[in-house]
Amino acid sequence: MATQRNVKREPSARRTVDSSKADADPASAKNAILAAARQEFSSKGAAGARVNEIAERSGVNKQLIYYYFGNKEGLYAAALEAVYGDIRELEKNLHLEEEEPEAAMRSLVSFSFDYLALHPEFIGMLNHENAIGAQHIQASKTIQGMNSPLIELIRQALKRGVAQQKFRRGIDPLNLYISIAGMSYFFFSNRATLSSNFGRNLSSKEVEEAYRKHVVEFALAGLRP
């Protein structure tokens, strides 16, 4: 049975905000714009996205987008920072240091899978950003300052696991993080082509749950002595 998923769903990007009320509730207007922007940029990238479409998705006047974010480039940077800010905040809430080593690793792998399952816009934006050499991420001081707490938490969990003879020695925490993220990321970013190539519907909930279980158990098996 799958463990409870501790990730949040994004508000719908089609949520309508009356632009006449934006001055009274700027936070609501900004959130609606960013939610719509994440969907648009995820689908089309920074170059292909259209501000008109983002305005229509968010239900606000296009000029309000320029007022808050300056231009499309500024909006893309803000959307990318919002994506990273969300996942970093959720990582902090995992509290891996409070769990036993195997339970901590199980929580980490489950979180990685569940977040991508619920946030396809994160995958889309990263795909586009990687395609242009992470130009915007490298230029963002905000993202550069969002150091992931996970690497140190993984390091400590591995250390505890080795001390309890539950994990083998010599596992690099960054390599483990990349491997865990990669197993889930590849599944979601490529399942359309994988489904076509292998004649199996990887988008079904049954297959998704089965692969989730496989990823968790496969990662834990790789850690044991």
Backbone as a chain_set.jsonl record, in Angstrom:
{"seq": "MATQRNVKREPSARRTVDSSKADADPASAKNAILAAARQEFSSKGAAGARVNEIAERSGVNKQLIYYYFGNKEGLYAAALEAVYGDIRELEKNLHLEEEEPEAAMRSLVSFSFDYLALHPEFIGMLNHENAIGAQHIQASKTIQGMNSPLIELIRQALKRGVAQQKFRRGIDPLNLYISIAGMSYFFFSNRATLSSNFGRNLSSKEVEEAYRKHVVEFALAGLRP", "coords": {"N": [[0.849, -1.2, 0.0], [0.551, 2.208, -0.813], [2.349, 4.838, 0.783], [1.207, 7.731, 2.648], [0.936, 10.621, 0.708], [2.97, 13.382, 0.859], [2.88, 15.887, -0.464], [1.899, 18.939, -2.061], [-0.889, 20.031, -4.032], [-0.969, 22.195, -6.856], [-2.76, 25.279, -7.223], [-5.392, 25.615, -9.635], [-4.387, 26.611, -12.884], [-6.199, 27.895, -14.4], [-7.717, 29.433, -12.822], [-9.792, 32.174, -12.152], [-9.204, 35.603, -11.81], [-10.485, 38.659, -10.923], [-9.381, 41.423, -12.497], [-9.934, 43.991, -11.736], [-9.957, 43.93, -9.073], [-7.415, 43.583, -8.36], [-5.682, 45.472, -7.218], [-6.662, 45.587, -4.662], [-6.219, 43.047, -3.788], [-3.423, 42.092, -4.305], [-1.699, 39.895, -3.886], [-3.245, 37.637, -4.463], [-3.737, 38.051, -7.178], [-1.115, 37.965, -8.211], [-0.395, 35.327, -7.553], [-2.193, 33.903, -9.14], [-1.338, 34.662, -11.672], [1.289, 33.618, -11.675], [0.745, 30.894, -11.405], [-0.572, 30.387, -13.824], [1.475, 31.121, -15.548], [3.416, 29.184, -15.031], [2.247, 26.928, -16.141], [2.084, 27.693, -18.858], [4.789, 28.268, -19.539], [5.895, 25.808, -18.991], [4.789, 24.263, -20.993], [5.608, 25.527, -23.387], [8.075, 26.738, -23.071], [10.437, 29.459, -22.389], [10.822, 31.03, -24.669], [8.729, 30.368, -26.434], [6.349, 30.849, -25.064], [3.405, 32.859, -24.495], [2.428, 36.047, -23.457], [-0.162, 36.983, -23.671], [-1.67, 34.617, -23.589], [-1.085, 33.736, -21.014], [-2.253, 35.786, -19.554], [-4.923, 35.349, -20.243], [-5.298, 32.777, -19.187], [-4.958, 33.285, -16.446], [-6.862, 35.156, -15.925], [-6.507, 37.895, -15.66], [-5.79, 41.339, -16.481], [-3.571, 41.96, -19.178], [-1.762, 44.059, -18.906], [-1.423, 44.198, -16.212], [0.247, 42.098, -15.659], [2.655, 43.007, -16.774], [3.01, 45.159, -15.087], [3.499, 43.978, -12.593], [5.666, 42.212, -13.121], [7.359, 43.262, -15.039], [8.373, 42.33, -17.698], [8.144, 39.626, -20.125], [10.4, 38.066, -19.701], [11.047, 38.664, -17.061], [8.798, 37.614, -15.815], [9.079, 34.901, -16.428], [11.416, 34.309, -14.982], [10.47, 34.753, -12.383], [8.492, 32.767, -12.224], [10.046, 30.463, -12.456], [11.608, 30.69, -10.159], [9.583, 30.468, -8.285], [8.787, 27.823, -8.666], [11.073, 26.406, -7.793], [11.191, 27.408, -5.199], [8.889, 26.304, -4.043], [9.414, 23.486, -4.001], [11.707, 23.378, -2.439], [10.746, 24.295, 0.001], [8.994, 22.245, 0.676], [10.8, 20.155, 0.912], [12.115, 20.863, 3.241], [10.168, 20.284, 5.062], [10.145, 17.562, 5.298], [11.567, 16.407, 7.401], [13.609, 14.457, 7.753], [15.624, 13.919, 9.518], [14.44, 13.132, 11.816], [13.599, 10.579, 11.531], [14.052, 6.987, 11.444], [16.868, 5.463, 9.726], [16.15, 3.792, 7.375], [13.436, 4.402, 7.136], [13.615, 7.135, 6.686], [14.887, 7.223, 4.183], [12.97, 5.937, 2.655], [10.893, 7.784, 2.843], [12.06, 9.922, 1.493], [12.435, 8.951, -1.18], [9.801, 8.387, -1.858], [8.691, 10.949, -1.664], [10.068, 12.283, -3.732], [9.077, 10.967, -6.001], [6.282, 11.396, -5.742], [6.05, 14.174, -5.81], [6.739, 14.853, -8.441], [4.733, 13.49, -9.761], [2.514, 14.998, -9.113], [3.155, 17.485, -10.038], [3.516, 18.228, -12.965], [4.239, 20.505, -14.351], [6.626, 21.296, -13.292], [8.438, 19.448, -14.31], [8.223, 20.063, -17.045], [9.165, 22.734, -17.158], [11.788, 22.406, -16.265], [12.78, 20.759, -18.275], [12.77, 22.511, -20.495], [14.482, 24.481, -19.497], [16.886, 23.089, -19.157], [17.392, 22.577, -21.812], [18.309, 24.977, -22.761], [20.67, 25.283, -21.476], [20.46, 25.922, -18.749], [20.308, 28.707, -18.383], [18.715, 30.724, -17.157], [18.499, 29.837, -14.527], [21.15, 29.923, -13.669], [21.491, 32.638, -13.726], [19.889, 33.55, -11.726], [19.943, 34.867, -8.618], [18.306, 34.336, -6.532], [17.467, 31.626, -6.825], [19.983, 30.419, -6.742], [20.586, 30.888, -4.127], [18.924, 29.171, -2.818], [19.757, 26.733, -1.316], [19.56, 23.304, -1.378], [18.34, 21.455, 1.339], [18.515, 18.783, 1.36], [20.808, 17.245, 0.691], [22.611, 17.292, 2.841], [20.92, 16.219, 4.792], [20.511, 13.675, 3.721], [23.111, 12.744, 3.859], [23.47, 12.556, 6.638], [21.486, 10.67, 7.279], [22.459, 8.44, 5.902], [24.817, 8.05, 7.314], [23.828, 7.391, 9.856], [22.542, 5.049, 9.148], [24.693, 3.407, 8.357], [26.035, 3.183, 10.798], [24.176, 1.697, 12.191], [24.333, -0.616, 10.846], [22.658, -1.007, 8.71], [22.873, 0.169, 6.265], [25.194, 0.142, 3.547], [28.659, 1.07, 3.385], [30.286, 3.964, 1.863], [28.567, 5.332, 0.113], [27.837, 8.026, -1.873], [26.203, 10.982, -1.01], [25.201, 12.932, -2.836], [25.292, 11.595, -5.313], [23.436, 9.611, -4.728], [21.12, 11.137, -4.379], [20.791, 12.178, -6.987], [20.373, 9.795, -8.365], [17.992, 8.844, -7.213], [16.207, 10.96, -7.837], [16.423, 10.829, -10.606], [15.315, 8.341, -11.381], [12.576, 8.701, -10.971], [12.06, 11.073, -12.397], [12.716, 10.445, -15.089], [10.761, 8.57, -15.662], [8.348, 10.077, -15.624], [8.884, 12.187, -17.409], [9.299, 10.914, -19.795], [7.303, 9.08, -20.324], [5.367, 9.031, -22.292], [6.688, 8.404, -24.722], [7.864, 6.036, -23.884], [5.621, 4.461, -23.367], [4.618, 4.199, -25.949], [6.754, 2.917, -27.267], [6.987, 0.464, -25.931], [4.48, -0.575, -25.86], [2.74, -0.336, -23.662], [0.583, 1.14, -21.35], [1.779, 3.577, -19.585], [0.675, 5.634, -18.245], [-1.467, 4.968, -16.725], [-3.112, 4.71, -13.531], [-2.674, 2.389, -12.103], [-0.279, 1.322, -13.146], [1.414, 3.443, -12.542], [1.369, 3.446, -9.717], [2.492, 0.948, -9.262], [5.049, 1.294, -10.313], [5.991, 3.277, -8.641], [6.173, 1.874, -6.202], [8.145, 0.065, -6.984], [10.356, 1.787, -7.44], [10.871, 2.78, -4.862], [11.526, 0.412, -3.399], [13.652, -0.519, -4.935], [15.574, 1.484, -4.626], [16.085, 1.326, -1.855], [17.06, -1.268, -1.677], [19.506, -0.944, -2.928], [20.938, 0.376, -1.02], [21.419, -1.28, 1.1], [23.618, -3.467, 3.018]], "CA": [[0.0, 0.0, 0.0], [1.369, 3.411, -0.915], [2.324, 5.694, 1.943], [0.508, 8.983, 2.412], [1.748, 11.521, -0.081], [3.104, 14.631, 1.59], [3.127, 17.003, -1.356], [0.672, 19.702, -2.258], [-1.314, 20.306, -5.401], [-1.0, 23.598, -7.214], [-4.079, 25.772, -7.633], [-5.592, 25.554, -11.076], [-3.882, 27.756, -13.631], [-7.347, 28.538, -15.038], [-8.43, 30.183, -11.816], [-10.064, 33.517, -12.652], [-9.062, 36.705, -10.871], [-10.984, 39.917, -11.471], [-8.271, 42.372, -12.479], [-10.348, 45.219, -11.076], [-9.718, 43.743, -7.643], [-6.005, 43.249, -8.17], [-5.052, 46.398, -6.292], [-7.108, 45.249, -3.318], [-5.686, 41.731, -3.434], [-2.319, 41.846, -5.247], [-1.124, 38.564, -3.69], [-4.087, 36.696, -5.196], [-3.496, 38.263, -8.602], [0.224, 37.465, -8.524], [-0.413, 33.86, -7.491], [-2.903, 33.407, -10.317], [-0.448, 34.876, -12.824], [2.395, 32.664, -11.6], [0.213, 29.553, -11.681], [-0.794, 30.325, -15.27], [2.785, 31.199, -16.203], [4.081, 27.89, -14.901], [1.647, 26.037, -17.137], [2.446, 28.158, -20.2], [6.222, 28.079, -19.742], [6.143, 24.364, -18.995], [4.37, 23.725, -22.278], [6.214, 26.164, -24.554], [9.372, 27.321, -22.795], [10.48, 30.909, -22.265], [10.735, 31.661, -25.98], [7.458, 30.118, -27.104], [5.2, 31.255, -24.266], [2.793, 34.12, -24.871], [1.854, 36.768, -22.32], [-1.613, 37.023, -23.873], [-2.227, 33.343, -23.116], [-0.954, 33.731, -19.552], [-3.29, 36.696, -19.054], [-6.212, 34.673, -20.388], [-5.341, 31.673, -18.214], [-5.042, 33.782, -15.068], [-8.038, 35.995, -15.789], [-6.154, 39.268, -15.319], [-5.408, 42.187, -17.604], [-2.165, 41.758, -19.555], [-0.946, 45.148, -18.386], [-1.118, 43.91, -14.816], [1.42, 41.219, -15.681], [3.82, 43.869, -16.978], [3.148, 45.999, -13.894], [4.096, 43.188, -11.516], [6.869, 41.451, -13.468], [8.2, 44.009, -15.96], [8.284, 41.793, -19.053], [8.014, 38.163, -20.133], [11.614, 37.506, -19.111], [10.899, 38.789, -15.617], [7.766, 36.675, -15.39], [9.658, 33.56, -16.485], [12.329, 34.175, -13.849], [9.657, 34.638, -11.17], [7.845, 31.453, -12.237], [11.078, 29.471, -12.182], [11.943, 30.825, -8.742], [8.445, 29.942, -7.526], [8.863, 26.364, -8.758], [12.129, 25.947, -6.896], [10.819, 27.749, -3.836], [7.901, 25.339, -3.565], [9.986, 22.183, -3.696], [12.637, 23.531, -1.317], [9.956, 24.396, 1.23], [8.486, 20.913, 0.986], [11.944, 19.352, 1.362], [12.369, 21.2, 4.646], [9.11, 19.696, 5.883], [10.262, 16.105, 5.354], [12.082, 16.054, 8.727], [14.281, 13.157, 7.663], [16.498, 13.719, 10.682], [13.66, 12.589, 12.925], [13.195, 9.213, 11.21], [15.074, 5.954, 11.346], [17.507, 5.566, 8.402], [15.383, 3.223, 6.276], [12.198, 5.172, 7.008], [13.986, 8.414, 6.098], [15.122, 7.02, 2.756], [11.675, 5.616, 2.049], [10.172, 9.051, 2.736], [12.702, 10.731, 0.469], [12.134, 8.406, -2.503], [8.365, 8.582, -2.068], [8.481, 12.373, -1.909], [10.577, 12.609, -5.067], [8.13, 10.44, -6.988], [4.963, 12.013, -5.604], [6.092, 15.575, -6.224], [6.706, 14.904, -9.903], [3.413, 13.025, -10.193], [1.537, 16.066, -8.897], [3.627, 18.762, -10.591], [4.105, 18.055, -14.295], [4.801, 21.772, -14.822], [8.022, 21.329, -12.838], [9.188, 18.678, -15.308], [8.249, 20.807, -18.293], [10.047, 23.895, -17.05], [13.176, 21.932, -16.195], [13.161, 20.289, -19.608], [13.081, 23.678, -21.316], [15.647, 25.171, -18.943], [18.059, 22.283, -19.501], [17.631, 22.688, -23.249], [19.041, 26.222, -23.024], [21.861, 25.319, -20.629], [20.159, 26.47, -17.415], [20.689, 30.116, -18.415], [17.981, 31.532, -16.194], [18.841, 29.385, -13.182], [22.471, 30.453, -13.363], [21.405, 34.091, -13.562], [19.001, 33.873, -10.608], [20.552, 34.827, -7.284], [17.323, 33.738, -5.623], [17.567, 30.168, -6.914], [21.308, 30.032, -6.284], [20.588, 30.939, -2.669], [18.046, 28.139, -2.259], [20.505, 25.5, -1.179], [18.718, 22.194, -0.952], [18.77, 20.849, 2.602], [18.441, 17.329, 1.282], [22.088, 16.548, 0.601], [23.12, 17.091, 4.205], [20.014, 15.293, 5.473], [20.828, 12.339, 3.202], [24.417, 12.374, 4.426], [23.276, 12.155, 8.035], [20.71, 9.425, 7.293], [23.377, 7.367, 5.507], [25.739, 7.842, 8.437], [23.1, 6.643, 10.881], [22.303, 3.702, 8.631], [25.954, 2.654, 8.426], [26.295, 2.906, 12.208], [23.244, 0.646, 12.615], [24.596, -1.744, 9.946], [21.527, -1.162, 7.795], [23.329, 0.656, 4.971], [26.598, -0.115, 3.25], [29.531, 2.243, 3.392], [30.8, 4.49, 0.61], [27.544, 5.902, -0.769], [27.916, 9.483, -1.956], [24.826, 11.5, -0.89], [24.767, 13.609, -4.051], [25.015, 10.553, -6.308], [22.182, 8.966, -4.338], [20.042, 12.091, -4.68], [20.61, 12.212, -8.437], [19.8, 8.512, -8.781], [16.601, 8.807, -6.764], [15.442, 11.902, -8.652], [16.448, 10.392, -11.993], [14.389, 7.234, -11.615], [11.22, 9.234, -11.055], [12.013, 12.093, -13.441], [12.711, 9.802, -16.398], [9.46, 7.922, -15.844], [7.308, 11.05, -15.939], [9.226, 13.022, -18.559], [9.405, 10.112, -21.017], [6.388, 7.942, -20.357], [4.626, 8.991, -23.562], [7.488, 7.636, -25.679], [8.034, 4.683, -23.352], [4.358, 3.749, -23.588], [4.535, 3.887, -27.374], [7.806, 1.974, -27.651], [6.836, -0.847, -25.308], [3.11, -1.028, -25.946], [2.146, -0.432, -22.329], [0.109, 2.447, -20.925], [2.439, 3.958, -18.337], [-0.057, 6.732, -17.631], [-2.542, 4.457, -15.879], [-2.82, 4.814, -12.105], [-2.157, 1.103, -11.621], [1.134, 1.245, -13.522], [2.121, 4.478, -11.792], [1.539, 2.982, -8.341], [3.427, -0.183, -9.279], [6.404, 1.811, -10.519], [6.337, 3.973, -7.392], [6.619, 0.855, -5.257], [9.406, -0.461, -7.492], [11.414, 2.767, -7.228], [11.188, 2.814, -3.427], [12.198, -0.818, -2.997], [14.91, -0.611, -5.675], [16.526, 2.393, -3.983], [16.455, 0.789, -0.547], [17.893, -2.461, -1.894], [20.845, -0.482, -3.276], [21.599, 0.935, 0.16], [21.67, -2.302, 2.132], [24.909, -4.162, 2.909]], "C": [[0.875, 1.237, 0.0], [1.246, 4.232, 0.353], [1.631, 6.994, 1.596], [1.423, 9.972, 1.694], [1.761, 12.902, 0.563], [3.549, 15.764, 0.676], [1.807, 17.674, -1.645], [0.374, 19.874, -3.73], [-1.332, 21.808, -5.634], [-2.439, 24.021, -7.505], [-4.185, 25.767, -9.14], [-5.099, 26.813, -11.756], [-5.008, 28.498, -14.327], [-8.176, 29.351, -14.05], [-8.599, 31.642, -12.275], [-9.941, 34.536, -11.536], [-9.551, 37.969, -11.545], [-9.889, 40.965, -11.349], [-8.646, 43.689, -11.816], [-10.125, 45.155, -9.576], [-8.242, 43.504, -7.341], [-5.322, 44.173, -7.179], [-5.426, 46.079, -4.857], [-6.516, 43.927, -2.854], [-4.551, 41.375, -4.387], [-1.721, 40.452, -5.11], [-1.913, 37.521, -4.474], [-3.849, 36.815, -6.691], [-2.135, 37.704, -9.013], [0.259, 35.945, -8.533], [-1.099, 33.264, -8.71], [-2.041, 33.553, -11.568], [0.667, 33.847, -12.823], [1.928, 31.237, -11.88], [-0.014, 29.372, -13.177], [0.528, 30.329, -16.023], [3.508, 29.868, -16.148], [3.538, 26.898, -15.926], [2.097, 26.405, -18.55], [3.928, 27.928, -20.484], [6.591, 26.605, -19.769], [5.846, 23.766, -20.353], [5.217, 24.24, -23.44], [7.608, 26.739, -24.321], [9.315, 28.837, -22.747], [10.263, 31.588, -23.607], [9.346, 31.525, -26.591], [6.233, 30.584, -26.357], [4.7, 32.63, -24.689], [2.127, 34.768, -23.651], [0.341, 36.852, -22.446], [-2.285, 35.766, -23.343], [-2.167, 33.264, -21.598], [-2.012, 34.636, -18.927], [-4.664, 36.037, -19.127], [-6.366, 33.543, -19.371], [-5.606, 32.183, -16.792], [-6.242, 34.67, -14.834], [-7.731, 37.421, -15.371], [-5.802, 40.038, -16.587], [-3.922, 42.013, -17.9], [-1.264, 42.838, -18.981], [-0.575, 44.933, -16.921], [0.101, 42.999, -14.702], [2.687, 42.048, -15.846], [4.075, 44.747, -15.748], [3.875, 45.241, -12.786], [5.476, 42.632, -11.868], [7.761, 42.117, -14.519], [8.068, 43.582, -17.403], [8.196, 40.266, -18.973], [9.22, 37.493, -19.481], [11.543, 37.549, -17.584], [9.867, 37.822, -15.063], [8.302, 35.245, -15.393], [10.582, 33.327, -15.293], [11.548, 33.985, -12.549], [8.977, 33.279, -11.087], [8.842, 30.357, -11.907], [11.48, 29.502, -10.714], [10.825, 30.276, -7.856], [8.455, 28.419, -7.519], [9.899, 25.819, -7.781], [11.808, 26.253, -5.435], [9.845, 26.762, -3.241], [8.56, 24.027, -3.145], [10.977, 22.269, -2.548], [11.888, 23.604, 0.009], [9.426, 23.036, 1.65], [9.608, 19.99, 1.463], [12.227, 19.6, 2.842], [11.375, 20.516, 5.569], [9.171, 18.172, 5.959], [10.725, 15.617, 6.724], [12.744, 14.674, 8.727], [15.14, 12.868, 8.879], [15.763, 13.101, 11.864], [13.263, 11.132, 12.696], [14.379, 8.255, 11.273], [15.614, 5.921, 9.916], [16.672, 5.008, 7.247], [14.084, 3.989, 6.049], [12.477, 6.524, 6.356], [14.197, 8.28, 4.59], [13.831, 6.685, 2.023], [10.853, 6.894, 1.854], [10.731, 9.909, 1.615], [12.338, 10.252, -0.935], [10.657, 8.608, -2.826], [8.057, 10.038, -2.396], [8.909, 12.751, -3.322], [9.597, 12.159, -6.143], [6.811, 11.21, -6.939], [4.961, 13.468, -6.059], [5.995, 15.683, -7.745], [5.354, 14.443, -10.443], [2.378, 14.147, -10.116], [1.913, 17.385, -9.568], [4.285, 18.568, -11.953], [4.703, 19.35, -14.838], [6.26, 21.921, -14.398], [8.911, 20.595, -13.845], [9.32, 19.467, -16.597], [9.202, 21.985, -18.25], [11.508, 23.486, -16.975], [13.656, 21.411, -17.536], [13.579, 21.457, -20.5], [14.343, 24.387, -20.81], [16.935, 24.404, -19.232], [18.417, 22.426, -20.973], [18.394, 23.962, -23.613], [20.205, 26.398, -22.064], [21.672, 25.974, -19.281], [20.519, 27.954, -17.312], [20.007, 30.936, -17.322], [18.298, 31.128, -14.754], [20.194, 29.94, -12.765], [22.436, 31.949, -13.095], [20.586, 34.5, -12.347], [19.729, 33.741, -9.274], [19.606, 34.176, -6.279], [17.434, 32.22, -5.624], [18.922, 29.694, -6.412], [21.384, 30.021, -4.764], [19.707, 29.899, -2.011], [18.782, 26.811, -2.168], [19.6, 24.395, -0.653], [19.227, 21.617, 0.354], [18.932, 19.344, 2.498], [19.796, 16.642, 1.313], [22.658, 16.284, 1.984], [22.23, 16.133, 4.989], [20.257, 13.855, 5.011], [22.137, 11.846, 3.793], [24.266, 11.847, 5.863], [22.488, 10.845, 8.148], [21.59, 8.242, 6.91], [24.332, 7.036, 6.646], [25.072, 7.044, 9.547], [22.863, 5.209, 10.433], [23.537, 2.83, 8.661], [26.243, 2.259, 9.864], [25.407, 1.786, 12.728], [23.362, -0.611, 11.756], [23.386, -2.056, 9.041], [21.89, -0.723, 6.38], [24.797, 0.32, 4.783], [27.385, 1.187, 3.247], [29.8, 2.736, 1.966], [29.778, 5.064, -0.356], [27.644, 7.418, -0.732], [26.497, 10.058, -1.918], [24.322, 12.216, -2.134], [24.447, 12.609, -5.156], [23.691, 9.858, -6.007], [20.996, 9.867, -4.673], [19.747, 12.127, -6.173], [19.953, 10.925, -8.932], [18.32, 8.421, -8.421], [15.734, 9.718, -7.641], [15.335, 11.413, -10.088], [15.457, 9.285, -12.295], [12.959, 7.731, -11.791], [11.082, 10.207, -12.216], [11.913, 11.455, -14.824], [11.355, 9.168, -16.682], [8.416, 8.931, -16.3], [7.631, 11.866, -17.189], [9.212, 12.251, -19.872], [8.322, 9.038, -21.152], [5.518, 7.903, -21.616], [5.384, 8.15, -24.593], [7.696, 6.208, -25.195], [6.773, 3.847, -23.581], [4.236, 3.321, -25.037], [5.53, 2.801, -27.764], [7.557, 0.563, -27.132], [5.395, -1.337, -25.271], [2.429, -1.213, -24.609], [1.785, 0.967, -21.85], [0.702, 2.806, -19.563], [1.744, 5.122, -17.644], [-1.187, 6.249, -16.73], [-2.132, 4.522, -14.412], [-2.238, 3.523, -11.561], [-0.667, 0.969, -11.921], [1.95, 2.256, -12.729], [2.376, 4.027, -10.358], [2.532, 1.817, -8.267], [4.856, 0.306, -9.454], [6.875, 2.579, -9.288], [6.875, 2.984, -6.365], [7.971, 0.297, -5.675], [10.56, 0.493, -7.201], [11.841, 2.798, -5.763], [11.996, 1.585, -3.025], [13.557, -0.959, -3.68], [15.97, 0.278, -5.022], [16.991, 1.843, -2.646], [17.349, -0.442, -0.68], [19.334, -2.059, -2.215], [21.617, 0.071, -2.106], [22.049, -0.128, 1.162], [23.022, -2.975, 1.932], [24.795, -5.382, 2.013]], "O": [[1.85, 1.301, 0.748], [0.166, 4.318, 0.939], [1.475, 7.337, 0.424], [2.585, 10.12, 2.072], [0.715, 13.512, 0.785], [4.475, 16.509, 0.997], [0.74, 17.078, -1.5], [1.276, 19.863, -4.568], [-1.661, 22.59, -4.742], [-3.242, 23.217, -7.977], [-3.182, 25.9, -9.842], [-5.342, 27.927, -11.293], [-4.807, 29.615, -14.802], [-9.221, 29.894, -14.41], [-7.64, 32.263, -12.735], [-10.5, 34.36, -10.453], [-9.079, 38.316, -12.628], [-9.509, 41.353, -10.244], [-7.766, 44.43, -11.378], [-10.105, 46.179, -8.892], [-7.87, 43.253, -6.195], [-4.486, 43.735, -6.389], [-4.627, 46.269, -3.94], [-6.333, 43.714, -1.656], [-4.691, 40.456, -5.194], [-1.278, 39.875, -6.103], [-1.327, 36.624, -5.08], [-3.768, 35.808, -7.395], [-2.018, 37.045, -10.047], [0.869, 35.339, -9.415], [-0.655, 32.251, -9.251], [-2.021, 32.666, -12.421], [0.964, 33.26, -13.864], [2.639, 30.463, -12.52], [0.315, 28.325, -13.736], [0.684, 29.623, -17.02], [4.148, 29.468, -17.121], [4.295, 26.121, -16.507], [2.449, 25.531, -19.342], [4.284, 27.444, -21.559], [7.502, 26.202, -20.493], [6.556, 22.873, -20.817], [5.516, 23.492, -24.371], [8.258, 27.181, -25.269], [8.276, 29.436, -23.027], [9.589, 32.616, -23.678], [8.841, 32.468, -27.2], [5.165, 30.707, -26.957], [5.467, 33.459, -25.178], [1.373, 34.127, -22.92], [-0.368, 36.8, -21.441], [-3.344, 35.838, -22.72], [-3.102, 32.775, -20.965], [-2.597, 34.298, -17.898], [-5.467, 36.147, -18.202], [-7.427, 33.375, -18.771], [-6.377, 31.588, -16.039], [-6.616, 34.922, -13.688], [-8.583, 38.096, -14.793], [-5.548, 39.445, -17.636], [-3.109, 41.928, -16.98], [-0.124, 42.562, -18.608], [0.453, 45.421, -16.45], [0.889, 43.116, -13.764], [3.677, 41.826, -15.148], [5.223, 45.038, -15.413], [4.756, 45.788, -12.123], [6.36, 42.585, -11.013], [8.818, 41.581, -14.852], [7.689, 44.388, -18.253], [8.177, 39.693, -17.884], [9.082, 36.48, -18.795], [11.928, 36.597, -16.905], [10.038, 37.275, -13.974], [8.02, 34.468, -14.481], [10.535, 32.269, -14.666], [11.915, 33.159, -11.714], [8.889, 32.695, -10.007], [8.526, 29.426, -11.166], [11.669, 28.454, -10.096], [11.087, 29.691, -6.805], [8.167, 27.794, -6.498], [9.625, 24.88, -7.033], [12.114, 25.461, -4.544], [9.951, 26.414, -2.065], [8.293, 23.516, -2.057], [11.082, 21.331, -1.757], [12.332, 23.049, 1.014], [9.409, 22.709, 2.837], [9.386, 19.138, 2.323], [12.537, 18.676, 3.594], [11.694, 20.205, 6.717], [8.334, 17.554, 6.617], [10.325, 14.54, 7.166], [12.473, 13.839, 9.59], [15.358, 11.709, 9.232], [16.388, 12.606, 12.801], [12.655, 10.513, 13.57], [15.538, 8.655, 11.169], [14.906, 6.306, 8.985], [16.504, 5.688, 6.234], [13.675, 4.201, 4.907], [11.669, 7.009, 5.563], [13.742, 9.121, 3.815], [13.632, 7.113, 0.886], [10.198, 7.065, 0.826], [9.982, 10.546, 0.875], [11.972, 11.061, -1.788], [10.31, 8.962, -3.952], [7.262, 10.328, -3.29], [8.188, 13.461, -4.024], [9.325, 12.898, -7.09], [6.288, 11.625, -7.974], [3.978, 13.941, -6.63], [5.25, 16.512, -8.267], [4.885, 14.947, -11.463], [1.479, 14.233, -10.952], [1.09, 18.296, -9.657], [5.499, 18.729, -12.075], [5.584, 19.305, -15.696], [7.038, 22.596, -15.071], [9.997, 21.063, -14.186], [10.402, 19.535, -17.179], [9.96, 22.213, -19.193], [12.37, 24.145, -17.556], [14.817, 21.602, -17.897], [14.608, 21.401, -21.172], [15.169, 24.838, -21.604], [17.965, 25.013, -19.521], [19.591, 22.399, -21.343], [19.05, 24.019, -24.653], [20.681, 27.514, -21.854], [22.62, 26.527, -18.722], [20.984, 28.407, -16.266], [20.648, 31.743, -16.647], [18.358, 31.978, -13.866], [20.362, 30.379, -11.628], [23.25, 32.47, -12.333], [20.585, 35.673, -11.971], [20.085, 32.639, -8.856], [20.038, 33.552, -5.31], [17.489, 31.595, -4.566], [19.005, 28.675, -5.727], [22.145, 29.251, -4.177], [19.727, 29.749, -0.789], [18.447, 25.866, -2.882], [18.958, 24.541, 0.387], [20.414, 21.317, 0.476], [19.423, 18.699, 3.424], [19.928, 15.567, 1.899], [23.134, 15.184, 2.268], [22.731, 15.322, 5.768], [20.213, 12.925, 5.817], [22.262, 10.683, 4.179], [24.857, 10.834, 6.238], [22.782, 10.011, 9.005], [21.492, 7.17, 7.508], [24.618, 5.867, 6.904], [25.673, 6.131, 10.112], [22.967, 4.273, 11.226], [23.447, 1.639, 8.958], [26.651, 1.128, 10.128], [25.817, 1.014, 13.595], [22.588, -1.555, 11.917], [23.14, -3.204, 8.671], [21.29, -1.184, 5.409], [25.551, 0.226, 5.752], [26.816, 2.271, 3.119], [29.57, 2.016, 0.994], [30.087, 5.264, -1.53], [27.545, 8.023, 0.335], [25.66, 9.654, -2.727], [23.139, 12.122, -2.461], [23.446, 12.756, -5.857], [22.919, 9.553, -6.917], [19.984, 9.399, -5.194], [18.585, 12.108, -6.58], [19.088, 10.956, -9.807], [17.5, 7.976, -9.225], [14.676, 9.314, -8.123], [14.29, 11.558, -10.721], [14.825, 9.288, -13.352], [12.223, 7.244, -12.649], [10.088, 10.167, -12.942], [11.104, 11.887, -15.645], [10.86, 9.223, -17.807], [7.68, 8.676, -17.253], [6.724, 12.2, -17.952], [9.123, 12.85, -20.943], [8.426, 8.171, -22.02], [4.989, 6.848, -21.965], [4.8, 7.293, -25.255], [7.704, 5.273, -25.996], [6.852, 2.674, -23.944], [3.801, 2.206, -25.325], [5.192, 1.876, -28.503], [7.874, -0.418, -27.806], [5.115, -2.398, -24.713], [1.633, -2.135, -24.433], [2.603, 1.883, -21.939], [0.19, 2.392, -18.523], [2.174, 5.551, -16.573], [-1.805, 7.058, -16.038], [-0.951, 4.404, -14.085], [-1.401, 3.549, -10.659], [0.113, 0.555, -11.063], [3.06, 1.953, -12.292], [3.478, 4.205, -9.839], [3.315, 1.718, -7.322], [5.773, -0.21, -8.815], [8.055, 2.523, -8.941], [7.906, 3.226, -5.736], [8.844, 0.079, -4.835], [11.625, 0.059, -6.762], [13.034, 2.836, -5.461], [13.037, 1.709, -2.381], [14.506, -1.461, -3.078], [17.125, -0.125, -4.883], [18.182, 1.894, -2.34], [18.278, -0.635, 0.105], [20.275, -2.75, -1.823], [22.836, 0.224, -2.187], [22.949, 0.105, 1.968], [23.52, -3.05, 0.809], [25.781, -6.09, 1.805]]}, "num_chains": 1, "name": "protein.A"}
